[in-house]
Amino acid sequence: MNYWVLLLSIVLALLPAVVLTSLISRATRAWICRIAFLVSVGLILSPWLWVRLGYDVPARAALLIVTGAFAGGIVLSAATAGIVEDNAPPSLGVQRMVLAYHAPSTVPRRRVPRGKRLLDIVGASVGLALTLPLWPIIGLLIWFEEPGPVFFTKNSVGLGGATFRQFKFRSMRYGAERLTGPVASPAGDPRTLRVGQRLRRWHLDELPELINVLGGTMSLVGPRPLRTILVLSHLRTVPGYAERHTVRPGIACLAQIEKFHMPPQERLEKDLAYIQHQNVMFDLRLLGRAVLTTIRGERRYHSDPPLVPSNRTTADPVNGSGGPSEPIEHAGQLPGA
């Protein structure tokens, strides 16, 4: 019975879309998807229909109805936009130029502290187990505000300068960079979805990064990964910038916890301070601070007392004193971040 309800929900989400497309030529695809979802839920939950069938509506059946309607809606939007948005991946030429700055002979990788990888695997597994029930809810909220991809991949620079796909929930409008190109996402960015603003405040858009941690392209703690094209710009202007890629990038980082906005040189100083002091106990301490920051829904714009002293004072060669402040989460979040 329950599986028939799920299948019927999917079918009833697809049929209204076909009818609406033929009858309402001016309707946007987003509204067609939303209406199809609501029609599917409404038809199956209609009391007269359930009375005729002789069934009540138990909680499990209601959940399957919503799930089936959502699945049907995802099929509709995926036909044109897909489920994952991979927005403007860097060219092979850009990736090779970034790798050229990370030759092992000039930028050797750092030793991984004992137990760090075990902490990553255990922590990411527990995190996934605890948060997976939220994923369908987050996905539905994103999709209903703007039917389209639920996930976003940010092409970022990881260990050794290699570009990898960083997974996030989409928090920006679909194709947000088509007119602007790769630019930083300021506070109050009009391209951000309403639900995306909430996701960013509580860092829920970063939950899919736990998959990156299990896959070995990220760590729970480490320098925050930045978009490849932006990293190339920093490599050209900030001396020693490649050193931050001698360890795996992380979900939480020293720079992000102490202050959200800072110039590239200051961020590099914080990242190198973490790399110099990294160990499992320090990672646990940083994770604790990151969890507290997330629970409070905070993004610090002024520094707390530093967790470790910074040992680099070189000014930014382009902007003298360090240049204009920019967010830790750079344009790589667009439109998912």
N, C-alpha and C positions, 0 to 999 in steps of 0.2 A: 504494500500500500504506500509506504513512505517514498519508495523509489519512483513509483508512478507519479507521486506529487511533485518530486524534484524534476522529472522529465517534462511533466505538463507545464511547470513553471517556466522552464527554458523555452519550450515551444510557444507559450503564450507571450513571452517577451519578444520573440522574433516576428510573430505574425502581425501585431499592431504596427511594427516599424515598416513592414512592407505596405500595409494599407495606408498609413500616414504619408509615406513617401509619394504614393500615387495620387492621393487626394489633396495634400497640402504642399504644393510645389515650393512655397516660400518658407516653409518651416526649416529651421536650421537642423543639422544632423544632431547637435547636442540635445535639443529639445525633443526630437524624435526618440532618441535613446532614453531620455528621462521618462517621457510619457509611456513608452513601451514597458519600462520597468514597473511603473506604478499601475498600469493596466493589468500586467501579469499578477502582481500581488493582489490587487483589488478583486479581480475575477475569481481567483481561487479562494480568497477569504470571504467572499460574499456569503452572508448567512443563509440566504435562500438556497444557494447552491449546495451548501453543506447539509442543510435540512433535508433536501431532496435526496441526497446521497446517503443520509442516515448517519453522518459522522459528526462528532464534535471536532474542535480544532485544538488538539493538544499542543503544548509548547514546542515539542520536537517537530511536529508537522509544520507549524508556523515558521520555525527556523529554516526548515527545508524549502518552504515556499519562497522566502526572501532570498535564500542562497541560490535557488534555481533561477529566480528572476534576475538576480545580479549576474549569474553566469550567462544568461541569455543576453543581457545588456553588454557584457564584456565581449561576447562574440560579435555583436553589432559594431562596437567601436573599434575592435581589433581588426576588422576587415579593412579599415582605411588608415588607422593610426598605430596598430599594434598594441601590445601589452607593456612593452618596455621602450621608453624613448631614449635613443642614443643620438644625442644632438651634436652634430658637427664634430665627429672624431678627428683627431689631429692626423695630418698626412704622414706618410712614411718618412718623408724628408724631415719634418719637424721632430719625429721620434728619434731619428738617427742623429740629428744635431744635439738633442738632449743627451743621448747615450754617449756621445763623443766627449761630453764634459765629465763623464763618470768612469773614465778608464781605470781599471783596477790598479795600474801602476802608479797613478797619481791620487786616486781617492779609494783607498782600500776599505773594505767593509769592516765594521766593528764586530767584536766577539759578542755573541748572544749570551746574556747572563743565564746561568744554570736555573732551570725551572720556569723560565719565562714562557717558552712555548707550551709547556704543560698548563700554566696559568691561563694562557690564551684559549686553549682547547676546552678546558673545564669551564672557564668563565663564559665563553661564547655559547657553549652547549646549554648551560644553566639559563643564560639570558634568552636564548631562543625558546626554551621550554616555558619560561615564565611569560614571554611576550607574544608568542604565536597566536593566542586567542584574540589579541588586539589587531592582528594583521588584516583579517577580513573586514573588521569595522573601519579601520583606517582606509583600506582600499575602497570600500563602499562610499565613504564620505568624500574622498578625492574624486571618484568617478561621477558621483551624482552632481557635484558642483561643476565639473567640466568633464563630460564623458570623453574618455581617451585613455592613454597609457596610465597605469597605476604606478609603475616603477620608472626610475630614471637612472641611467648609467652616466657617471661622471668619469671621463677619461683622464686619469691622474697619473702622476709620477710616483713610483714606489721604490723599492729597494734596488740600488744600483742604477737608478735612472730609467728603469724599464716602465713603460706605460701599461697600466692595468685598468680594468673596468671596475669602478667603485659603485656599488649598488646603493640606491637610496629610494625612499618614497618620493614621488613627484610632488613638489610644493609650489611650482611655478606653472603658469599657463602653458599649454602645449605650443611648442615652437617659439618660446619667448625671446630667443636670440636672433630670430630671422631679420629683424629690423635693426637691432642694436649691436649685434656681434658679441664677442666675449668681453663683457664689462663686469665690474664688481656690482654685487647686489646690495644697495644701500638699505638702511632701515626705512620701512614704509614703502618699499618698492611696489609700484602699482601692478607689476606683473605677477606678484605673489597671490596665490589663491587664498581665500579667507580661511579655509581649513589649513592651508599651508602655513599661515602665520602662527596658528596654534601648534602645529606639528614642530615648527622651528623653535618656538618658545620652550617646548618641553623636550626638544631634541628627538622626537619620535620619528622624524624623517630619516634618522640615522640607523634605525633598527636593522634594515637589511645589510648594513655593514658587518653584522655578526657573521653573515655568510662569507664575506671576504676574510674574516679572521679565521674561520674554520678552514678555508681554502689556502691559507698561508700567504695571501697577498697583503694582509694587514695584521696589526696587533691590537690588543685592547688599549695599550698605551704606547704613544710614539708621536713624532711630529705629524700634524694633520696634513694629509695629502692635498696637493694643489693641482690644478688643471695643467696639462702638459704645455700648452701654448703660453701660459702665464709663467710657468717655471722657466721656460726658455728665455723669457724676458728678464727674469731675475738673475739667471745664470750669467747673462751678459753684463749686468750692471752691479751686482752685489758680490764682492770677492768672497770666495769660500762657500758659496751657496750650495754647491754640490754635496758638502759634508753632511747636510741634514738627511741625505738619502743613503747614508751608510748603514741605516737600520730600517726595519719595516715601519711604514707609516701607521698611525694609530687612530682609534676612535676618540680617545681622550688624550690631551697633550698639556704640557706645562704652560705653554703660551696661551692656550684657549682658556684654561682655568684661571690664570692670573689676570688676563685682560683680553677682551674680545677684539678691539681695534688696535692695531699697531702697525708701524711701517715694516717693510720686509727685513731690514737690518736688525731691528729689535726682535722680531720673530725668530730670526736666525740665531740670535744670541740665546734666547730661551730654549730653542731646540737643541743647540749644542750643549747648553747647561744640562738638559735632561740626558742627552747621550753620554755625557761624562759621568753622571751620577746614577745611571740606570741600574737597577737591580729589582728583584721581585718585591721586596718590602717597600721600596719607593713606588713601584707600580701600584701596589695595593693602596698606598697612601693617596696617590693621585686619583685612583678609581673612586675612593671614598669621597674625595673633594668633588669629583665630577658628578657623582650620584646626588650629593647634597645640592649642587648647583642646578641639576636637572629638576629635582623635586621642588625647589624654590621657583623654577621657571625663570632663572636669571641669565642674563648675558652681560658680563661685566664690561664697562667702558672705561673704568679706571682701575688701576692695579691694586690688588691687595699686597701686603708684605710678601716678597718673593719667597718661594719654598726653597730655592737654592740661589746662591749669588751668581750673577752673570759675570763672566770673565772676559767678555769682548766689548770694546768701546769704540771700535772703528766706525766713523760716520759713513752714512750712505754716500757713495761717490757721485750720485746723480743729484740728490736733494740736500746735500750738506749735512744737516743735523739729523737726518733720518727720513726725510720725505714725508709726504702726507700719509695720515693713518689710513689703513685699509683693513677690512675684516679678515679674521682667520679663515672663515669660510668664504672663499673668493668666488669668482664667477663660475667656478666649477660646479656650483650649486644650480646653475641655470639649466633647465627650469626645474631641477629637482631638489635642489637643496634645501 
